Amino acid sequence: MKLKKIRKSKWFRFFSNIYVLVLTVFVIWMLFFDTNSYWFTHRELNKEIEKLEEQKMHLKEAIEKDKSILKKLNSKEELEKFAREEYYLKKEDEEIYLIEYEDSLDTD
């Protein structure tokens, strides 16, 4: 008795219509399974946007760090100190000795 009532209900007739079934399958296919699917394409693009935003923040931090270094390098003494520490530059009459400690060596 219940089965007959279910078959006669308007919702069952609506969803058992062949056009509605085909349309439902088509929409599900286009949203989830197609290579250009809406769902997966947006998910991938959102991941890429997040990655690019992280890279943008990292680059902004690097720019701020470089700006602070440039401000420090305005004086001649600071410029000389930077050249000695980073590029191991020296004056003509000087000798440079690099001292490496055991714990700072990479012995792998």
KABEL-V841891 format. One record per residue. D_CENTER is the distance of its C-alpha to the mean C-alpha in Angstrom with 1 decimal. Layout:
D_CENTER  D_CENTER
//
This chain:
58.6  55.0  53.7  56.0  54.7  51.1  51.9  53.8  51.0  49.4  45.8  46.7  48.3  45.3  42.7  45.1  45.5  44.3  42.5  40.5  39.6  38.6  36.5  34.8  34.0  32.7  30.4  29.0  28.6  26.8  24.4  23.4  24.8  24.8  22.3  21.5  21.5  20.5  18.9  16.7  15.8  14.6  12.7  10.8  10.4  9.3  6.4  5.5  6.5  4.7  1.3  4.9  6.6  5.6  6.6  9.4  10.6  10.8  12.7  14.9  15.9  16.8  18.8  20.6  21.4  22.8  24.7  26.3  27.3  28.8  30.8  32.2  33.2  35.6  38.5  40.1  40.2  36.4  35.8  38.1  36.6  33.1  34.6  36.5  33.6  30.8  32.8  36.0  38.2  41.8  45.0  47.7  49.9  47.2  46.0  42.6  42.3  39.0  39.4  37.0  37.4  37.3  34.4  32.2  32.8  30.5  33.1  31.2
//
